């Protein structure tokens, strides 16, 4: 229903009652919006499109009027100036430390169009800025002041395989769930994404809005990918008649390392020679994973 309301607010759904059904009309509205905004025309609303749509709606909504205050005579005074609205969190995601310089890796779609960025590190919010990005591969690096957050290492040597166990950390539904990173587990289910896109890994670990930018870790606690997208369950259900389960995607570490090297950003790698318990991995990696807030 929120999707239809947003599209209606932007003029892509006709005025009238909202039925909350993801049907032909909603898909046609998504297609029209994607075409009008120059985005890939798929008819499905993936994570980057959802963030862009949310931000566009936020831009179009007028600021609330300033309340009138009584003057010295007790009469209602007419406001002569309107103060600038305070920045509001338009979206949030996850990032993780990759070096000791205060540089954190996240997704491009998490920081796209942000007026300002803040990272919550050890309970304190710090301003950050994007120093490198790759829209095609959905990657970005945010720099803030050097912190005590321990870095995560990228997996070196033998590549990960289908059925290998993995651990995911992130901040889904920030402000609603716990303020600490959420830890989920699963396995690698395929070494390619949608339409055999070899930049991606497919995984079974649960992923929700806000997980984007979180690390995908092997059982040595090393990074094998960054969580990027989850399949649009309603769109798949419309097309196939069944709801998909546990189909999510992460960008492979090889793509990430090439991006970092091309931008001369430091990172560290390590052999995955040990096998730790997922609970131990989650407890250790949580110190490296931070909430990223995008402000307008």
VEXVOKE-873809 format. One record per residue (C-alpha): x, y, z; chain. Coordinates in steps of 0.2 Angstrom, whole numbers, plus 5000, padded with zeros to 4 digits. Example, Ala and Ser with C-alpha at 12.3 -4.5 7.8 and 13.67 -1.06 7.14 Angstrom:
2
+------+------+------+----+
|   c1 |   c2 |   c3 | ch |
+------+------+------+----+
| 5062 | 4978 | 5039 |  A |
| 5068 | 4995 | 5036 |  A |
+------+------+------+----+
END
This chain:
296
+------+------+------+----+
|   c1 |   c2 |   c3 | ch |
+------+------+------+----+
| 5000 | 5000 | 5000 |  A |
| 5014 | 5012 | 5004 |  A |
| 5022 | 5009 | 4987 |  A |
| 5005 | 5013 | 4978 |  A |
| 5003 | 5029 | 4989 |  A |
| 5021 | 5035 | 4984 |  A |
| 5018 | 5032 | 4966 |  A |
| 5001 | 5041 | 4967 |  A |
| 5009 | 5055 | 4976 |  A |
| 5021 | 5057 | 4961 |  A |
| 5007 | 5056 | 4948 |  A |
| 5010 | 5038 | 4942 |  A |
| 4994 | 5031 | 4950 |  A |
| 4977 | 5039 | 4946 |  A |
| 4969 | 5048 | 4960 |  A |
| 4957 | 5037 | 4970 |  A |
| 4956 | 5024 | 4984 |  A |
| 4972 | 5013 | 4986 |  A |
| 4968 | 4994 | 4985 |  A |
| 4985 | 4988 | 4992 |  A |
| 4986 | 4975 | 4978 |  A |
| 5002 | 4972 | 4968 |  A |
| 4994 | 4969 | 4952 |  A |
| 4995 | 4975 | 4934 |  A |
| 4991 | 4993 | 4938 |  A |
| 5005 | 4994 | 4951 |  A |
| 5018 | 4986 | 4939 |  A |
| 5013 | 4998 | 4925 |  A |
| 5015 | 5013 | 4937 |  A |
| 5033 | 5006 | 4942 |  A |
| 5037 | 5005 | 4923 |  A |
| 5031 | 5022 | 4920 |  A |
| 5041 | 5029 | 4935 |  A |
| 5057 | 5020 | 4930 |  A |
| 5055 | 5026 | 4912 |  A |
| 5052 | 5044 | 4917 |  A |
| 5067 | 5044 | 4929 |  A |
| 5079 | 5036 | 4917 |  A |
| 5081 | 5021 | 4928 |  A |
| 5082 | 5003 | 4921 |  A |
| 5065 | 4998 | 4915 |  A |
| 5061 | 4981 | 4924 |  A |
| 5044 | 4983 | 4931 |  A |
| 5051 | 4977 | 4948 |  A |
| 5056 | 4988 | 4962 |  A |
| 5073 | 4983 | 4969 |  A |
| 5082 | 4990 | 4983 |  A |
| 5090 | 5004 | 4974 |  A |
| 5074 | 5009 | 4966 |  A |
| 5065 | 5009 | 4982 |  A |
| 5077 | 5020 | 4990 |  A |
| 5076 | 5032 | 4975 |  A |
| 5057 | 5032 | 4976 |  A |
| 5057 | 5035 | 4995 |  A |
| 5069 | 5050 | 4993 |  A |
| 5059 | 5058 | 4978 |  A |
| 5043 | 5057 | 4989 |  A |
| 5052 | 5065 | 5003 |  A |
| 5058 | 5080 | 4992 |  A |
| 5041 | 5083 | 4985 |  A |
| 5032 | 5085 | 5002 |  A |
| 5031 | 5103 | 5008 |  A |
| 5038 | 5108 | 5024 |  A |
| 5026 | 5110 | 5038 |  A |
| 5021 | 5128 | 5041 |  A |
| 5029 | 5137 | 5056 |  A |
| 5016 | 5140 | 5070 |  A |
| 5012 | 5158 | 5074 |  A |
| 5017 | 5165 | 5091 |  A |
| 5009 | 5179 | 5100 |  A |
| 5018 | 5196 | 5100 |  A |
| 5020 | 5206 | 5116 |  A |
| 5003 | 5213 | 5115 |  A |
| 4996 | 5195 | 5116 |  A |
| 4990 | 5195 | 5098 |  A |
| 4995 | 5182 | 5085 |  A |
| 5010 | 5188 | 5076 |  A |
| 5013 | 5184 | 5057 |  A |
| 5028 | 5174 | 5054 |  A |
| 5040 | 5185 | 5043 |  A |
| 5054 | 5171 | 5041 |  A |
| 5053 | 5153 | 5039 |  A |
| 5068 | 5144 | 5047 |  A |
| 5077 | 5130 | 5037 |  A |
| 5070 | 5113 | 5041 |  A |
| 5081 | 5102 | 5051 |  A |
| 5089 | 5088 | 5042 |  A |
| 5079 | 5072 | 5042 |  A |
| 5085 | 5054 | 5040 |  A |
| 5079 | 5049 | 5023 |  A |
| 5086 | 5031 | 5023 |  A |
| 5098 | 5021 | 5032 |  A |
| 5109 | 5006 | 5029 |  A |
| 5125 | 4997 | 5035 |  A |
| 5143 | 4999 | 5033 |  A |
| 5159 | 4991 | 5039 |  A |
| 5177 | 4996 | 5043 |  A |
| 5190 | 4991 | 5030 |  A |
| 5205 | 5000 | 5037 |  A |
| 5212 | 5011 | 5051 |  A |
| 5209 | 5028 | 5042 |  A |
| 5191 | 5029 | 5046 |  A |
| 5185 | 5022 | 5030 |  A |
| 5169 | 5011 | 5029 |  A |
| 5162 | 5001 | 5014 |  A |
| 5144 | 5002 | 5010 |  A |
| 5132 | 5001 | 4995 |  A |
| 5131 | 5015 | 4982 |  A |
| 5112 | 5015 | 4983 |  A |
| 5113 | 5018 | 5002 |  A |
| 5122 | 5035 | 5000 |  A |
| 5115 | 5040 | 4983 |  A |
| 5108 | 5058 | 4984 |  A |
| 5112 | 5061 | 5003 |  A |
| 5114 | 5079 | 5008 |  A |
| 5124 | 5073 | 5023 |  A |
| 5129 | 5056 | 5030 |  A |
| 5132 | 5050 | 5048 |  A |
| 5139 | 5034 | 5055 |  A |
| 5135 | 5028 | 5072 |  A |
| 5151 | 5021 | 5079 |  A |
| 5151 | 5014 | 5097 |  A |
| 5135 | 5023 | 5100 |  A |
| 5141 | 5040 | 5094 |  A |
| 5136 | 5048 | 5078 |  A |
| 5150 | 5055 | 5067 |  A |
| 5149 | 5065 | 5051 |  A |
| 5155 | 5056 | 5035 |  A |
| 5158 | 5059 | 5017 |  A |
| 5159 | 5048 | 5001 |  A |
| 5176 | 5047 | 4994 |  A |
| 5174 | 5034 | 4981 |  A |
| 5159 | 5026 | 4972 |  A |
| 5154 | 5014 | 4959 |  A |
| 5136 | 5015 | 4954 |  A |
| 5136 | 5000 | 4942 |  A |
| 5143 | 4988 | 4955 |  A |
| 5133 | 4997 | 4969 |  A |
| 5149 | 5001 | 4980 |  A |
| 5154 | 5016 | 4990 |  A |
| 5167 | 5021 | 5003 |  A |
| 5163 | 5033 | 5017 |  A |
| 5176 | 5042 | 5027 |  A |
| 5175 | 5049 | 5044 |  A |
| 5187 | 5052 | 5058 |  A |
| 5198 | 5037 | 5062 |  A |
| 5190 | 5027 | 5075 |  A |
| 5193 | 5012 | 5086 |  A |
| 5182 | 5001 | 5076 |  A |
| 5192 | 4985 | 5071 |  A |
| 5193 | 4981 | 5053 |  A |
| 5186 | 4966 | 5044 |  A |
| 5198 | 4956 | 5032 |  A |
| 5194 | 4950 | 5015 |  A |
| 5195 | 4931 | 5012 |  A |
| 5211 | 4926 | 5003 |  A |
| 5215 | 4910 | 4994 |  A |
| 5202 | 4897 | 4990 |  A |
| 5186 | 4904 | 4984 |  A |
| 5169 | 4901 | 4993 |  A |
| 5158 | 4887 | 4986 |  A |
| 5139 | 4884 | 4986 |  A |
| 5133 | 4876 | 5002 |  A |
| 5147 | 4885 | 5012 |  A |
| 5140 | 4893 | 5028 |  A |
| 5140 | 4912 | 5030 |  A |
| 5136 | 4925 | 5043 |  A |
| 5127 | 4942 | 5039 |  A |
| 5127 | 4957 | 5050 |  A |
| 5117 | 4973 | 5047 |  A |
| 5104 | 4985 | 5054 |  A |
| 5087 | 4980 | 5047 |  A |
| 5072 | 4992 | 5051 |  A |
| 5083 | 5004 | 5060 |  A |
| 5074 | 5013 | 5074 |  A |
| 5062 | 4998 | 5076 |  A |
| 5072 | 4984 | 5080 |  A |
| 5087 | 4983 | 5092 |  A |
| 5101 | 4996 | 5090 |  A |
| 5114 | 4983 | 5089 |  A |
| 5119 | 4974 | 5073 |  A |
| 5107 | 4960 | 5069 |  A |
| 5116 | 4943 | 5065 |  A |
| 5108 | 4930 | 5053 |  A |
| 5116 | 4914 | 5046 |  A |
| 5113 | 4904 | 5030 |  A |
| 5123 | 4897 | 5016 |  A |
| 5129 | 4901 | 4998 |  A |
| 5116 | 4894 | 4986 |  A |
| 5124 | 4900 | 4970 |  A |
| 5139 | 4909 | 4963 |  A |
| 5129 | 4920 | 4952 |  A |
| 5114 | 4932 | 4954 |  A |
| 5099 | 4936 | 4943 |  A |
| 5101 | 4931 | 4925 |  A |
| 5118 | 4923 | 4929 |  A |
| 5126 | 4939 | 4934 |  A |
| 5143 | 4933 | 4940 |  A |
| 5146 | 4949 | 4950 |  A |
| 5135 | 4942 | 4964 |  A |
| 5133 | 4928 | 4976 |  A |
| 5116 | 4921 | 4980 |  A |
| 5113 | 4917 | 4998 |  A |
| 5100 | 4910 | 5010 |  A |
| 5103 | 4921 | 5025 |  A |
| 5088 | 4932 | 5029 |  A |
| 5090 | 4950 | 5022 |  A |
| 5078 | 4965 | 5026 |  A |
| 5078 | 4983 | 5022 |  A |
| 5093 | 4991 | 5031 |  A |
| 5104 | 4976 | 5028 |  A |
| 5111 | 4984 | 5013 |  A |
| 5130 | 4987 | 5014 |  A |
| 5133 | 4974 | 5028 |  A |
| 5147 | 4961 | 5027 |  A |
| 5144 | 4943 | 5021 |  A |
| 5157 | 4933 | 5031 |  A |
| 5164 | 4915 | 5030 |  A |
| 5166 | 4904 | 5045 |  A |
| 5184 | 4912 | 5048 |  A |
| 5175 | 4929 | 5050 |  A |
| 5183 | 4935 | 5033 |  A |
| 5173 | 4945 | 5020 |  A |
| 5167 | 4936 | 5005 |  A |
| 5154 | 4949 | 4999 |  A |
| 5143 | 4964 | 5004 |  A |
| 5125 | 4962 | 5005 |  A |
| 5117 | 4972 | 4991 |  A |
| 5099 | 4966 | 4986 |  A |
| 5085 | 4955 | 4990 |  A |
| 5073 | 4948 | 4977 |  A |
| 5056 | 4957 | 4975 |  A |
| 5045 | 4943 | 4982 |  A |
| 5028 | 4952 | 4977 |  A |
| 5035 | 4954 | 4959 |  A |
| 5040 | 4936 | 4958 |  A |
| 5024 | 4930 | 4965 |  A |
| 5014 | 4940 | 4952 |  A |
| 5024 | 4932 | 4938 |  A |
| 5026 | 4914 | 4945 |  A |
| 5011 | 4912 | 4957 |  A |
| 5023 | 4907 | 4971 |  A |
| 5032 | 4917 | 4985 |  A |
| 5051 | 4915 | 4984 |  A |
| 5060 | 4911 | 5000 |  A |
| 5078 | 4915 | 5006 |  A |
| 5084 | 4922 | 4989 |  A |
| 5096 | 4937 | 4993 |  A |
| 5111 | 4943 | 4984 |  A |
| 5129 | 4950 | 4989 |  A |
| 5142 | 4958 | 4978 |  A |
| 5158 | 4946 | 4977 |  A |
| 5173 | 4951 | 4987 |  A |
| 5183 | 4951 | 4970 |  A |
| 5173 | 4965 | 4963 |  A |
| 5175 | 4975 | 4980 |  A |
| 5194 | 4973 | 4980 |  A |
| 5196 | 4978 | 4962 |  A |
| 5185 | 4994 | 4966 |  A |
| 5196 | 4998 | 4982 |  A |
| 5212 | 4995 | 4972 |  A |
| 5206 | 5006 | 4958 |  A |
| 5203 | 5020 | 4970 |  A |
| 5219 | 5017 | 4980 |  A |
| 5209 | 5013 | 4996 |  A |
| 5218 | 5002 | 5009 |  A |
| 5211 | 4985 | 5014 |  A |
| 5218 | 4969 | 5022 |  A |
| 5216 | 4951 | 5017 |  A |
| 5218 | 4935 | 5027 |  A |
| 5218 | 4916 | 5024 |  A |
| 5202 | 4907 | 5030 |  A |
| 5211 | 4894 | 5039 |  A |
| 5200 | 4893 | 5055 |  A |
| 5182 | 4888 | 5058 |  A |
| 5173 | 4898 | 5071 |  A |
| 5156 | 4897 | 5078 |  A |
| 5143 | 4909 | 5070 |  A |
| 5140 | 4917 | 5087 |  A |
| 5158 | 4921 | 5090 |  A |
| 5159 | 4928 | 5072 |  A |
| 5144 | 4939 | 5075 |  A |
| 5150 | 4945 | 5092 |  A |
| 5167 | 4950 | 5085 |  A |
| 5162 | 4957 | 5069 |  A |
| 5148 | 4968 | 5077 |  A |
| 5162 | 4980 | 5083 |  A |
| 5166 | 4983 | 5065 |  A |
| 5149 | 4986 | 5058 |  A |
| 5140 | 5003 | 5059 |  A |
| 5123 | 5011 | 5056 |  A |
| 5124 | 5023 | 5041 |  A |
| 5111 | 5037 | 5041 |  A |
| 5107 | 5047 | 5025 |  A |
| 5100 | 5065 | 5029 |  A |
| 5091 | 5077 | 5018 |  A |
+------+------+------+----+
END
